[in-house]
Amino acid sequence: MTRLNDGYSTGSCASGAAKAAALLLTGRDCGTAVDITLPGGERLSLPLLFVRRTEHGAEAAIRKDGGDDPDVTHGLTVIAEVQHIEGNGVEYCAGDGVGTVTLAGLSLPVGEAAINPTPRKMITAALREITSRGCRVTVSIPGGREIAKKTFNPRLGIIGGLSVLGTTGKVRAFSLDAMRTSLLCGLNVAIAGGIEAPVFVPGNIGERAARSHLKVKPLQVVDVGNEWGFMIDHAKRKGLSVLMAIGHPGKLAKLWVGDWDTHSSRSRSAVEPVRELAMRLTNAFVSDSPTVEGVFMALAEGQREKVSDALASHVRSAIEARMEGCCAASVALVNMAGDWLGSSGDLSPWQ
């Protein structure tokens, strides 16, 4: 197996750029690369795009290298400007393309630049290798405002750009932990915002359907991606008493058959279980379509609702069993166009 290449985080880029800017600000040459210490103690050398004086200080830039991770920030330029300030503390500001926190529930207070705690510690440590003076660090990621629309940031209430991230300083290719952390942030923000009856969705189809068919608040719809088991387990730990799942039957039926990670490469197809359920309920042959969508579309309207309600009931029972009876679940199924197919459970909290 070919080993995937690691990259380095936006937090590492910001740390290296801040250190290079501080070197210039204190009259020292930083050359074409700068080295920083990662949280685990490893040293990392980062190539510099530029280092230059600004009106109030100095700034440097490093190009983000995500390695073989499919990261939307790969190739972006991370710029850190450093200015001296009174005292000996370090202040953090959001420049162009870096977001600002607007909702409670994250690891930063509302109003702060979306530069996460570990990158802040890394930047501070990098600066303290150069100077003990107070510093204001402004991190910018040109183009970040548009790129952020493709991330979880808008859902999490991080407005105006990307987050400066990193827990180890490196980007591990295809990091499941990073994905789960992002998804869990969505649930944390919802709960911190007073949401007691979240709606779990697997993606855009479910979200659009939830907002079209249900009465939900902006924070109430929580994207769980393929991580249903992980997110339902966390919902249980957080003491939620009701929740709803809405999405396509091809995805949610996998919970019924015991696949709680619904990624296509890690779960079974739901076509045959759904087809068998439909034939048992209709006492008739059901289309041998290779997709669940095709199976449902081949049913007559009355049959479709009957099968949909039954499938939704099976999914609801599976969720409640995983929650060990401490949470009442409701389930709604929609087709690819977002049209309502059927449901099970009490929908009144979302009507």
C-alpha positions in Angstrom: 0.0 0.0 0.0 1.3 3.5 -0.9 1.8 5.6 2.1 -0.2 8.8 2.1 1.7 12.1 2.6 1.0 14.2 5.6 0.7 17.9 5.3 0.7 20.7 7.8 -2.2 22.6 9.4 -3.3 26.2 8.9 -2.2 26.6 12.6 1.3 25.6 11.7 1.4 28.0 8.8 0.2 30.8 11.0 2.8 30.0 13.6 5.6 29.9 11.1 4.5 33.1 9.5 4.2 34.9 12.8 7.7 33.7 13.8 9.2 34.9 10.5 7.4 38.3 10.9 8.8 38.6 14.4 12.3 37.9 13.2 12.1 40.7 10.7 10.5 43.0 13.2 13.4 42.4 15.6 16.0 43.0 12.9 17.0 39.4 12.2 17.2 37.5 9.0 14.9 34.5 8.7 16.1 33.2 5.3 13.7 31.3 3.0 12.3 28.9 5.6 11.3 29.0 9.3 11.1 26.2 11.9 8.5 25.8 14.6 7.8 23.3 17.4 4.7 21.2 17.1 2.6 20.3 20.1 4.2 16.9 20.3 7.7 18.4 20.5 8.6 17.7 16.8 10.3 20.5 14.9 8.9 21.4 11.5 10.5 23.5 8.8 8.2 25.6 6.6 9.1 27.4 3.4 8.3 31.1 3.3 6.5 32.8 0.4 7.6 36.3 1.6 8.6 38.3 4.6 8.2 42.1 4.5 7.7 45.2 6.5 4.2 46.7 6.9 3.0 50.1 8.1 2.8 49.0 11.7 5.0 45.9 11.9 5.9 43.0 9.7 4.2 40.1 7.9 5.1 36.8 6.4 3.3 34.2 4.4 3.4 30.4 4.0 1.4 28.3 1.5 -0.8 25.6 3.1 0.2 22.1 2.1 -2.5 19.6 3.0 -0.5 16.6 1.8 -2.7 13.9 0.5 -5.7 15.0 2.5 -8.6 16.3 0.4 -8.6 19.6 2.2 -10.3 22.8 0.8 -7.5 24.9 2.3 -4.7 23.1 0.4 -2.7 25.6 -1.6 -4.1 28.7 0.2 -1.7 31.4 1.5 -1.7 32.0 5.2 -0.4 35.4 6.2 0.5 36.6 9.8 1.2 40.2 10.6 2.9 41.0 13.9 2.8 44.3 15.6 4.3 45.2 19.0 1.8 46.3 21.7 2.0 47.4 25.3 2.5 44.8 27.9 3.8 41.3 27.3 0.6 39.5 26.1 -0.4 38.2 22.7 -3.6 39.4 21.0 -5.2 37.6 18.1 -7.2 39.3 15.3 -9.0 38.0 12.2 -7.7 39.4 9.0 -9.1 38.9 5.5 -10.5 35.4 5.0 -10.4 34.4 8.7 -13.7 34.0 10.5 -15.1 35.4 13.7 -17.0 33.3 16.3 -20.7 34.5 16.6 -22.3 31.5 18.5 -21.6 29.9 21.9 -20.6 26.3 22.2 -17.2 26.3 20.6 -13.8 26.4 22.2 -13.6 30.2 21.8 -15.7 33.0 23.2 -18.2 34.8 20.9 -16.5 37.7 19.2 -13.0 36.1 19.0 -11.1 35.5 15.8 -11.6 31.8 14.8 -8.0 30.9 15.6 -8.4 27.8 17.7 -6.7 27.2 21.1 -3.9 24.9 19.9 -2.8 27.2 17.1 -2.9 30.1 19.5 -0.5 28.2 21.8 1.7 27.4 18.9 1.9 31.0 17.7 2.6 32.2 21.2 5.4 29.7 21.6 6.9 30.6 18.2 6.8 34.3 19.1 8.4 33.6 22.5 11.4 32.1 20.7 12.0 35.5 19.3 10.7 38.2 21.7 9.1 38.7 25.1 7.3 41.9 24.1 3.6 42.1 23.7 2.4 41.3 20.2 -0.8 41.6 18.1 -1.1 38.8 15.5 -3.5 39.3 12.6 -3.9 36.1 10.6 -5.3 36.4 7.0 -6.1 33.7 4.4 -6.9 35.5 1.1 -9.8 33.7 -0.6 -10.9 32.2 2.7 -14.3 34.0 2.8 -15.5 32.0 -0.3 -13.8 28.8 0.6 -15.4 28.8 4.1 -18.8 28.4 2.4 -17.7 24.8 1.6 -16.9 24.0 5.2 -18.9 23.6 8.4 -18.1 27.2 9.5 -21.4 28.9 8.5 -23.4 26.2 10.4 -21.2 26.7 13.4 -21.7 30.4 13.5 -18.2 31.2 12.3 -18.7 34.1 10.0 -16.5 35.9 7.5 -14.0 33.2 6.7 -12.1 30.0 7.6 -10.9 28.8 11.0 -7.2 28.5 11.8 -7.1 24.8 12.9 -4.8 22.1 14.1 -4.4 19.9 17.1 -1.0 18.3 16.2 0.3 20.8 13.7 0.2 18.2 11.0 -2.6 17.1 8.6 -3.1 13.3 8.7 -4.5 12.3 5.3 -8.2 11.4 5.4 -8.6 12.0 9.1 -11.8 10.5 10.5 -11.1 12.2 13.8 -11.1 15.6 12.2 -14.4 14.9 10.5 -16.0 13.7 13.7 -14.7 16.7 15.6 -16.3 19.1 13.1 -19.6 17.2 13.2 -19.6 17.2 17.0 -19.0 20.9 17.0 -22.4 21.3 15.2 -24.2 19.4 18.0 -22.4 21.4 20.7 -23.3 24.7 19.1 -27.0 23.6 18.8 -27.2 22.6 22.4 -25.4 25.7 23.6 -27.9 27.7 21.6 -30.8 26.2 23.5 -31.8 23.5 21.0 -33.5 20.6 22.8 -34.9 18.7 19.8 -32.2 18.6 17.1 -32.8 17.2 13.6 -30.1 14.9 12.4 -29.5 14.9 8.7 -26.9 13.0 6.5 -26.3 15.9 4.2 -27.8 18.5 1.9 -30.9 16.5 0.8 -31.9 16.0 4.4 -31.2 19.6 5.4 -33.2 21.0 2.6 -36.1 18.7 3.4 -35.9 19.6 7.1 -36.1 23.3 6.4 -38.8 22.8 3.8 -41.2 20.4 5.6 -40.5 21.2 9.3 -40.5 24.2 11.5 -36.9 24.4 12.6 -34.6 27.1 14.0 -31.3 27.8 12.2 -29.2 25.8 14.7 -31.7 22.9 15.0 -30.5 21.0 11.9 -27.4 19.1 12.7 -25.3 17.5 9.9 -24.1 14.0 11.0 -22.6 13.0 7.6 -22.1 9.3 7.7 -21.2 9.2 11.4 -24.7 8.2 12.8 -23.4 5.9 15.5 -20.9 8.4 16.7 -23.3 11.3 16.8 -26.2 9.3 18.3 -23.9 8.1 21.1 -22.9 11.7 21.8 -26.6 12.8 21.8 -27.2 10.1 24.4 -24.3 11.3 26.6 -25.6 14.9 26.4 -29.0 13.8 27.8 -31.2 14.7 24.8 -34.7 13.3 25.3 -36.0 13.8 21.7 -34.3 13.9 18.3 -35.4 13.5 14.7 -33.6 12.0 11.7 -34.6 13.0 8.2 -33.0 11.9 5.0 -33.1 9.5 2.0 -34.1 5.9 2.7 -31.0 4.6 0.9 -29.0 6.2 3.7 -31.2 5.8 6.8 -32.2 2.2 6.0 -28.5 1.3 6.8 -29.2 2.1 10.4 -32.0 -0.5 10.4 -29.6 -3.2 9.2 -27.0 -2.3 11.7 -24.5 -0.1 9.7 -24.0 3.0 11.8 -21.2 4.4 9.6 -23.1 4.8 6.4 -20.2 5.6 4.1 -20.6 3.6 0.9 -17.1 2.0 1.4 -17.8 0.9 5.0 -21.4 -0.2 4.8 -23.7 -2.5 2.9 -26.2 -1.5 0.3 -29.7 -1.0 1.6 -31.3 -2.0 -1.7 -32.1 -5.6 -1.0 -33.4 -5.1 2.6 -35.7 -2.3 1.3 -36.8 -4.4 -1.7 -37.6 -7.4 0.6 -39.6 -5.2 3.0 -41.5 -3.7 0.1 -42.4 -7.1 -1.3 -43.5 -8.4 2.1 -45.8 -5.4 2.6 -47.2 -5.3 -0.9 -47.4 -9.1 -1.7 -46.1 -8.3 -5.1 -42.8 -8.2 -7.1 -40.9 -5.0 -6.6 -38.6 -3.5 -9.2 -35.1 -4.9 -9.3 -33.7 -1.4 -9.6 -30.1 -1.2 -8.3 -31.0 1.8 -6.2 -33.3 2.4 -3.3 -34.7 5.5 -5.1 -35.6 3.3 -8.0 -37.4 0.8 -5.7 -39.5 3.5 -4.2 -40.3 5.2 -7.5 -41.5 1.9 -8.9 -44.2 1.5 -6.2 -47.7 2.9 -6.5 -48.4 5.9 -4.5 -50.3 4.1 -1.7 -47.7 1.4 -1.6 -44.9 3.9 -1.4 -46.3 5.6 1.7 -47.0 2.2 3.4 -43.5 1.0 2.8 -41.9 4.3 3.7 -43.8 4.5 7.0 -42.8 0.9 7.8 -39.1 1.5 7.0 -39.2 4.8 9.0 -40.5 2.8 12.0 -37.7 0.2 11.7 -35.1 3.0 11.6 -36.7 4.7 14.6 -36.6 1.5 16.6 -32.9 1.1 15.8 -32.1 4.6 16.9 -34.1 4.3 20.1 -32.5 0.9 20.9 -29.0 2.4 20.4 -30.1 5.2 22.8 -31.2 2.5 25.2 -34.6 4.0 25.6 -33.5 7.3 27.0 -34.6 9.3 23.9 -37.7 9.3 21.8 -36.8 9.3 18.1 -38.8 10.4 15.1 -37.8 9.5 11.5 -38.9 11.0 8.2 -37.9 9.8 4.8 -37.6 11.9 1.6 -36.6 11.1 -2.0 -33.8 12.6 -3.9 -35.9 15.6 -4.8 -36.7 16.2 -1.1 -40.4 15.1 -1.5 -41.9 13.5 1.7 -42.2 9.7 1.5 -43.2 8.7 5.0 -42.5 9.0 8.7 -42.7 7.3 12.1 -42.9 8.8 15.6 -44.2 12.0 17.1 -43.4 15.0 14.8 -45.1 17.6 16.9 -41.8 19.1 18.3 -40.9 20.1 14.7 -44.4 21.3 13.5 
